[in-house]
Amino acid sequence: MFKNSHPISSHTSATIKVNFGSQATITTTMTILLSGQPPTGDLPRRRCLTIEVTGGGHRLGGRMHADDEADPAGATWQRPQALLLNFFAAHFLGRTEAVYSGSLIDVLARVGVGEHAARSTFSRMTRRGLLERHREGKRVYLSLTEHTVNVLEEGAERVKQAVNRSWDGHWTVLGFSLPETRRSDRHLLRSRLAWAGFGPLQNGLWITPRPIDVDRLLDGLDVAENVKAFRATTLHPTDIHEMISETWDLAELSAGYREFLARWDSVDTIPSDEDILARQLRMHTEWTLLLRTDPGLPLEHLPSDWPAVRAEHVFLRMRSLFAPPANREVSGIVDRLPLPRPEPDNRSGHRSA
């Protein structure tokens, strides 16, 4: 979460009770801009809501489509997609196999996702290029696209290291200036920056301690000519501790990790009657969604009792505990379709900041 947010648009406001999954349920003000434009250029044109949520000292930007459904517990939007991606990441990353859609529906049902929501998720992810369909007789199988594999492989390294213990002292700094006539582009860029771990240092100037692939960050946004990005270090009289606390909401980040610990730190053994696959999916999904809110701030500039240190240890321990029985469960219930191996990709990389 970050501070120093700037308003993006104001059309219709309402006070709504919103549940943020692993975070607290809060009563908050929601500003809604009705739009026919998708958040990126590669998505289909569908009626959607651009949503800004403020409350508890933080602000989130996001979009919700008509076919996005909350689960029975009221978890975050597109939670079925997060659960599905975590299932593929845990059990099919590195395999050239597709999974029968009926098997995926059964898996999602274990974590409270209904068949309609599951099928809507399959369709939406296929349209967005996240999943690929394959037919074998009357059965439809789904596999990860190359793009999704690349994203999940990068994420596989991130989930193992929530704590930034080896910061090199450099910040990625991105500045932009967009006129009021391009308010929608400005909103989309800010949303993209927030999800990438940037925080707003001041108006039009965002920072993150992570190296960032700038081309990938800006992909699909027509803003490259309005952006300057570089890596930099701080100079006197800048106080890094003060800068971090002014830019990011450390209390909100800390609360997310403490809630994760409250749920998972007391588990040492797995009861024989436990649905182990459901528990694995819930824990993996909660952890990855939590990491999406964490900019990877350097540990040396965080409080000495920073809970992400313990949470990282607990996640790795529980992941090792859950993996063997969950793998056996998946082997017994999932119908797979072998696929031909893809041709090696020899393309050059992107520029980074």
C-alpha positions as MATLAB code, in Angstrom:
seq = 'MFKNSHPISSHTSATIKVNFGSQATITTTMTILLSGQPPTGDLPRRRCLTIEVTGGGHRLGGRMHADDEADPAGATWQRPQALLLNFFAAHFLGRTEAVYSGSLIDVLARVGVGEHAARSTFSRMTRRGLLERHREGKRVYLSLTEHTVNVLEEGAERVKQAVNRSWDGHWTVLGFSLPETRRSDRHLLRSRLAWAGFGPLQNGLWITPRPIDVDRLLDGLDVAENVKAFRATTLHPTDIHEMISETWDLAELSAGYREFLARWDSVDTIPSDEDILARQLRMHTEWTLLLRTDPGLPLEHLPSDWPAVRAEHVFLRMRSLFAPPANREVSGIVDRLPLPRPEPDNRSGHRSA';
ca = [
       0.000    0.000    0.000;
       1.166    3.529   -0.557;
       0.507    7.038    0.651;
       0.617   10.414   -1.112;
      -2.111    9.355   -3.573;
      -3.588   11.868   -5.970;
      -7.228   11.944   -7.131;
      -7.867   10.502  -10.567;
     -11.520   11.061  -11.341;
     -14.797   11.707   -9.580;
     -18.102   10.726  -11.133;
     -20.230    8.791   -8.640;
     -19.441    8.151   -4.982;
     -20.956    5.762   -2.479;
     -20.097    4.402    0.936;
     -19.674    0.657    0.558;
     -18.488   -2.158    2.816;
     -15.644   -3.928    1.011;
     -13.743   -7.088    1.966;
     -10.108   -7.253    0.786;
      -9.529  -10.954    1.349;
      -6.457  -11.286    3.574;
      -6.934   -7.686    4.692;
      -9.621   -6.260    6.927;
     -13.188   -5.594    5.911;
     -13.698   -1.839    5.961;
     -16.449    0.635    5.269;
     -15.065    2.989    2.679;
     -15.825    5.530   -0.017;
     -15.776    4.226   -3.575;
     -15.521    6.529   -6.574;
     -16.792    4.813   -9.721;
     -16.139    5.897  -13.294;
     -18.266    4.080  -15.846;
     -16.165    3.246  -18.873;
     -16.363    1.195  -22.041;
     -12.573    0.956  -22.295;
     -10.566   -1.983  -20.985;
      -7.565   -1.342  -18.719;
      -5.067   -2.332  -21.424;
      -5.151   -2.353  -25.186;
      -4.972   -6.141  -25.512;
      -8.249   -6.834  -23.703;
     -11.707   -7.016  -25.307;
     -13.937   -3.953  -25.174;
     -16.508   -4.672  -22.479;
     -18.488   -2.547  -20.114;
     -16.513   -2.263  -16.893;
     -16.067   -0.153  -13.789;
     -12.924    1.774  -13.021;
     -12.799    1.732   -9.232;
     -10.867    3.803   -6.761;
     -11.214    2.772   -3.130;
     -10.007    4.960   -0.275;
     -10.040    4.214    3.407;
      -7.834    3.265    6.301;
      -5.079    5.539    5.024;
      -4.663    3.818    1.677;
      -6.005    3.886   -1.860;
      -6.420    1.120   -4.390;
      -7.113    1.404   -8.099;
      -8.716   -1.388  -10.047;
     -11.376   -2.496  -12.536;
     -14.254   -4.914  -12.150;
     -16.085   -6.442  -15.104;
     -19.667   -7.599  -15.189;
     -18.663  -11.265  -15.172;
     -16.302  -10.972  -12.173;
     -17.855  -12.741   -9.206;
     -17.006  -12.699   -5.524;
     -16.746  -16.007   -3.743;
     -19.125  -16.860   -0.876;
     -16.753  -15.261    1.645;
     -16.680  -11.987   -0.326;
     -12.974  -12.188   -1.189;
     -11.156   -9.910   -3.584;
     -12.309   -9.494   -7.175;
     -11.027  -12.081   -9.632;
     -10.115  -14.396   -6.753;
     -11.001  -17.443   -8.913;
      -8.313  -16.310  -11.374;
      -5.748  -15.975   -8.581;
      -6.653  -19.438   -7.258;
      -6.407  -20.972  -10.722;
      -3.026  -19.401  -11.459;
      -1.700  -20.612   -8.116;
      -2.970  -24.126   -8.854;
      -1.141  -24.163  -12.204;
       1.984  -22.651  -10.617;
       2.083  -25.261   -7.857;
       1.343  -28.324   -9.995;
       1.883  -27.691  -13.727;
       4.615  -25.089  -14.142;
       7.367  -26.681  -16.222;
       5.045  -29.402  -17.573;
       3.833  -29.531  -21.178;
       0.321  -30.623  -20.245;
      -3.204  -29.239  -20.442;
      -5.817  -29.875  -17.755;
      -9.417  -30.968  -18.350;
     -11.785  -28.084  -17.595;
     -14.011  -30.381  -15.548;
     -11.069  -31.233  -13.294;
     -10.365  -27.533  -12.789;
     -14.012  -26.934  -11.868;
     -13.746  -29.688   -9.252;
     -10.540  -28.180   -7.844;
     -12.032  -24.675   -7.596;
     -15.166  -26.063   -5.949;
     -12.985  -27.161   -3.032;
     -12.256  -23.512   -2.252;
     -15.810  -22.255   -2.668;
     -15.837  -21.229   -6.350;
     -19.053  -22.244   -8.123;
     -19.196  -23.771  -11.593;
     -20.561  -20.603  -13.228;
     -17.800  -18.448  -11.731;
     -15.209  -21.060  -12.746;
     -16.387  -21.207  -16.372;
     -16.544  -17.396  -16.544;
     -12.970  -17.301  -15.280;
     -11.819  -19.794  -17.930;
     -13.438  -17.698  -20.674;
     -12.059  -14.423  -19.399;
      -8.528  -15.784  -18.999;
      -8.644  -17.325  -22.479;
      -9.760  -14.013  -24.010;
      -6.933  -12.242  -22.217;
      -4.293  -14.637  -23.482;
      -3.610  -16.220  -20.094;
      -4.962  -19.674  -20.962;
      -5.150  -21.679  -24.189;
      -7.910  -24.133  -25.115;
      -7.298  -27.633  -26.506;
      -9.922  -30.168  -27.631;
      -9.701  -33.917  -27.272;
     -12.961  -35.435  -28.486;
     -15.766  -33.698  -26.613;
     -13.521  -32.571  -23.784;
     -11.943  -29.122  -23.445;
      -8.515  -28.870  -21.840;
      -6.754  -25.698  -20.695;
      -3.051  -24.894  -20.559;
      -0.938  -21.868  -19.716;
       0.131  -19.605  -22.568;
       3.786  -18.724  -23.027;
       3.130  -15.280  -21.563;
       1.540  -16.736  -18.426;
       4.360  -19.248  -18.002;
       6.888  -16.404  -18.075;
       4.916  -14.425  -15.482;
       4.544  -17.426  -13.166;
       8.212  -18.362  -13.489;
       9.168  -14.853  -12.389;
       6.645  -15.075   -9.568;
       8.054  -18.424   -8.436;
      11.243  -16.649   -7.403;
       9.382  -13.772   -5.784;
       7.225  -15.969   -3.507;
      10.344  -17.542   -2.005;
      11.778  -14.181   -0.962;
       9.337  -11.680    0.477;
      12.074   -9.853    2.355;
      14.565   -7.623    0.540;
      17.795   -8.487    2.367;
      20.234   -7.606   -0.431;
      19.270   -4.114   -1.582;
      22.006   -2.384   -3.573;
      21.024    1.117   -2.465;
      19.481    2.086   -5.805;
      15.920    3.190   -6.492;
      14.034    2.923   -9.763;
      12.609    6.395  -10.314;
       9.864    7.052  -12.858;
       8.542   10.503  -13.637;
       5.655   11.361  -15.909;
       3.564   14.315  -16.960;
       0.219   13.832  -18.685;
      -2.269   16.633  -19.409;
      -5.786   16.671  -17.963;
      -7.132   15.637  -21.366;
      -5.372   12.278  -20.842;
      -6.809   11.623  -17.405;
      -7.688    8.008  -18.267;
      -4.088    7.259  -19.371;
      -2.818    8.877  -16.189;
      -5.075    6.673  -14.067;
      -4.009    3.495  -15.886;
      -0.325    4.377  -15.518;
      -0.730    5.047  -11.795;
      -2.553    1.739  -11.342;
       0.188   -0.098  -13.252;
       2.874    1.598  -11.129;
       1.111    0.691   -7.886;
       0.844   -2.996   -8.850;
       4.555   -2.975   -9.813;
       5.508   -1.854   -6.295;
       6.043    1.850   -6.951;
       5.028    4.458   -4.407;
       4.290    8.145   -5.141;
       7.145   10.238   -3.753;
       5.444   13.389   -5.009;
       3.126   14.419   -7.816;
       4.273   12.706  -11.047;
       7.344   11.084   -9.433;
       7.203    7.442   -8.307;
       9.904    5.224   -6.781;
      10.574    1.565   -5.997;
      13.658   -0.221   -4.637;
      13.287   -2.957   -7.268;
      14.903   -3.045  -10.733;
      12.007   -2.776  -13.179;
      11.532   -3.909  -16.778;
      10.245   -0.585  -18.068;
       9.138   -1.860  -21.477;
       6.982   -4.543  -19.865;
       5.635   -2.070  -17.324;
       4.456    0.311  -20.048;
       3.336   -2.365  -22.524;
      -0.104   -1.497  -23.905;
      -0.021    2.078  -22.564;
       0.496    4.979  -24.982;
       2.630    6.978  -22.547;
       6.272    6.192  -23.406;
       6.926    9.713  -24.732;
       5.671   11.171  -21.453;
       7.811    9.027  -19.147;
      11.380    9.296  -17.857;
      12.865    6.379  -15.901;
      16.260    5.808  -14.311;
      18.088    4.163  -11.375;
      19.362    6.507   -8.683;
      20.658    6.753   -5.123;
      19.585    9.191   -2.425;
      21.770   12.082   -1.259;
      21.886   14.194    1.905;
      19.629   15.533    3.392;
      17.242   12.729    2.336;
      16.299   10.467    5.244;
      15.461    7.056    3.734;
      13.454    5.877    6.757;
      11.346    9.020    6.613;
      10.941    8.806    2.839;
       9.708    5.209    3.067;
       7.218    5.943    5.840;
       5.848    8.944    3.934;
       5.503    7.040    0.658;
       4.164    3.649    1.773;
       1.675    2.718    4.486;
       3.872    0.467    6.621;
       1.084   -0.169    9.137;
      -1.142   -1.569    6.380;
       1.641   -3.764    4.981;
       2.504   -5.023    8.455;
      -1.140   -5.846    9.198;
      -1.351   -8.060    6.100;
       1.640  -10.141    7.202;
       0.364  -10.384   10.777;
      -2.988  -11.688    9.527;
      -1.173  -14.281    7.423;
       0.780  -15.367   10.508;
      -2.385  -15.567   12.597;
      -3.837  -18.023   10.074;
      -0.837  -20.191    9.248;
       1.837  -19.916   11.951;
       0.125  -22.329   14.340;
      -0.011  -25.277   11.916;
       2.691  -27.932   12.313;
       0.910  -31.096   11.209;
      -1.862  -31.846    8.738;
      -5.023  -33.492   10.142;
      -5.924  -36.667    8.238;
      -9.417  -35.380    7.445;
      -8.180  -32.030    6.084;
      -8.723  -31.118    2.413;
      -5.027  -30.569    1.852;
      -5.361  -29.302   -1.716;
      -7.850  -26.640   -0.630;
      -5.567  -25.520    2.193;
      -2.578  -25.379   -0.147;
      -4.477  -23.277   -2.677;
      -5.787  -20.883   -0.047;
      -2.362  -20.367    1.495;
      -0.532  -19.941   -1.830;
      -3.156  -17.511   -3.118;
      -3.214  -15.461    0.078;
       0.581  -15.249    0.000;
       0.843  -14.189   -3.643;
      -1.910  -11.571   -3.236;
      -0.110  -10.280   -0.143;
       3.168   -9.995   -2.042;
       1.422   -7.984   -4.766;
       0.897   -5.227   -2.173;
       4.498   -5.366   -0.937;
       6.976   -3.143   -2.844;
       9.972   -5.095   -1.511;
      11.272   -2.356    0.739;
      14.850   -2.885    2.013;
      14.848   -4.708    5.349;
      17.599   -2.464    6.735;
      15.192    0.500    6.588;
      12.162   -1.267    8.131;
      11.208   -1.748   11.800;
      13.242   -4.393   13.641;
      10.141   -6.533   14.229;
       9.020   -6.453   10.571;
       6.537   -9.399   10.356;
       7.372  -10.317    6.748;
      10.533  -12.030    8.024;
       8.551  -14.527   10.100;
       5.786  -14.783    7.463;
       8.299  -15.725    4.772;
       9.659  -18.516    6.982;
       6.145  -19.787    7.738;
       5.119  -19.786    4.068;
       8.185  -21.788    3.006;
       7.696  -24.271    5.855;
       3.991  -24.766    5.124;
       4.602  -25.008    1.386;
       7.011  -27.907    2.001;
       4.512  -29.516    4.356;
       1.569  -29.243    1.951;
       3.349  -30.177   -1.301;
       3.722  -33.992   -1.075;
       0.117  -34.836   -0.074;
      -1.311  -32.159   -2.402;
       0.704  -33.568   -5.321;
      -0.654  -37.030   -4.606;
      -4.187  -35.629   -4.485;
      -3.783  -33.861   -7.843;
      -2.366  -37.011   -9.456;
      -5.505  -38.895   -8.467;
      -8.183  -36.391   -9.508;
      -6.868  -34.415  -12.507;
      -7.285  -35.494  -16.133;
      -4.307  -34.276  -18.190;
      -3.554  -33.973  -21.891;
       0.115  -34.192  -23.016;
       1.135  -31.358  -25.365;
       4.010  -31.037  -27.849;
       6.994  -29.175  -26.458;
       7.214  -25.524  -27.616;
      10.062  -24.264  -29.769;
      12.833  -22.518  -27.768;
      12.465  -18.719  -27.531;
      15.649  -16.922  -28.631;
      14.287  -13.388  -28.489;
      16.384  -10.677  -26.836;
      15.287   -9.158  -23.532;
      13.769   -5.777  -22.744;
      15.487   -2.671  -21.507;
      15.327   -2.183  -17.748;
      15.665    0.713  -15.390;
];
